[in-house]
Amino acid sequence: MRKEILMPQIPEETLDSIIKDLRAFIEAKIPKGYSVNVQKNIAVCCGPIPLGLTIEVKGAEEEVGKRILSQIMAEIMGICERKGIEYPEGEAYNIV
């Protein structure tokens, strides 16, 4: 199960900071038997252009994966709020 958050207005260094904080949350809160991968989406044209984040949750039960994804999305909003980062409007995209 994957979700993509478009955040093109946020600089790459800020995305790195969000990912660092998010990884600490993931290590503390994600149940055993599930794995979470968080990475930056970057387009390359005339240099790297950060587009946002992709979050992938793997585990046995889909409902638990959805709940984990919801917790991660809430944590990303919380990180943005604490750091004064404007969270993008609109929905994150589910990637099937």
N, C-alpha and C positions, 0 to 999 in steps of 0.2 A: 504494500500500500504506500503510495507516494503522494506528496502534496508539494506544489510549487507556489512560492510567494514572490510576486513581482515587486521589486523595490529599486527601480532604476535610478531614483533620485538620491540614493544613499551611497556615499563613497565606499570604496573597497575596504579601507581601514576600519570603517564603522561596521561593515558586515563581518569582518574578522572578529571584532570585539563582541558582536552579538553571538557569533558561533562559539567563541570561547566561553561566554557565560552560559550558553545553552548546553554545552557539553558537560559543564559542572552539574547542571540541573538533571541532565539525562543520567549521569553516573549515580546520582543520589536517588532518583525516583523511578527508574524503569525496572519492572520486575524481571527476575531471572527467566531465561527462555525467550526473551525478546531482544532484538538488536535495533538500534536506531543509527542511521547514517545521515549526517547533515553536511551539505556542501554548498558552495557558492555556485551560482549560474553566471558564467562569464561569456560574453560574445567577444570575438576578436575581429577587428577590422583594421583600424589604424592604431592598434594598441588595445589592451584589454578594457572591456566595458562591463562593469558589474551590473547584473540584471536582477539579482535577488537570491533566494535560497531554495533548495530542494531538500525535503525531508522524506526519508524512506524508513518505514517501520516493518520489521519482519518478525513473525512469530506464528504460533499455532492457531490462535483464535482470532477471527476477523473483528469481532466486537471489541475485544481487548485492544487490538491494534488501533481501532477507531478512537477508543477512549484515550490511548496514549497519544495519538496524533492531536486530539483536542487539547490535552494537557500541554503539549509542546507549543501549540498555537497560542494558548493563553499565556504561556511563559514568554514567548517572543513578544507579545503585546506588552507584558509587564516589563521586560527588559527595555523595550523602546520607551515606555513611559518613564521609567527610572532614569534613563540616560537623556531624556529630552529629544528623542528621535521621532520624527513624524512617521507613524505607522501608515502604510498605504491603505487607501480606501478600497473597498471591493472585497470579493471573495478570493481566497487562495484556490488554486486550481487543483482538482484531483487528477492524478495521472494514473491511467489504468494499464 
